[in-house]
Amino acid sequence: MASKKVIQSIKSNNERNIQGLRTKLNEFRYEDTGAFVKPNVLYSVYYTFNKTEVYLTGITQSTNSRIINRIKNKTQFQAYSEIASSERQQYPNITPAKPTKSDYTIGEITRYFTQIANDSSKPIFEVTEDEYLNQNNLYRYTSFQWRISGLKQEVVRDNQRTIEDLENEYKGISRVLSPLSLWKPQKGSFDEVEKKISLLKIN
């Protein structure tokens, strides 16, 4: 909840403002409670020096102003700000996971995938942890645990289960992932011998 000091600062330090407007039905919510602002409530708009648009109930002289957030009938300023913000964000790049020796000792890694948010027909691809943590809001992201060592049949079972769970939300990810991708059998194990034989057959 914004303090009176913060609200007074907004009123006192702004590039320009528009006073004495009236809310419409379900056009705003109160920032502090999330409740809808009733229609015909007096409010004003303040354009701050850091290029933001802030809505406060009442006018400059009001002593009980509250911050309200517009959820309908976006202004041109809001629309432009959102576009500009999206353009400044980094777009994710295809970056396949590269497990380390210690990862293989542990037996599993966390993998990160993304897809354009509003089009489920677009490709699903792997990204870095950094891109996952600094998400572009035009994309949707997921992370999951992935087995990369252990008994072959157990790895297939666990990773296949992971794929099936992901497929419910990310249609087509089963075409990108295979249960044994990144898997390495333990040295000297039957699985290792079997894998070497299969590679020789391919070559």
Secondary structure, 3 states (H helix, E strand, C coil): CCCHHHHHHHHHCCCEEEEEEECCCCCEEECCCCCECCCCCEEEEEECCCCCEEEEECCCCCCCCCEEEECCCCCHHHHHHHHHHHHHCCCCCCCCCCCCHHHHHHCEEEEEEEEECCCCCCCCEEECHHHHHCCCCCEEEEEEEEECCCCHHHHHHHHHHHHHHHHCCCCCHHHCCCCCCCCCCCCCCHHHHHHHHHHHHHC
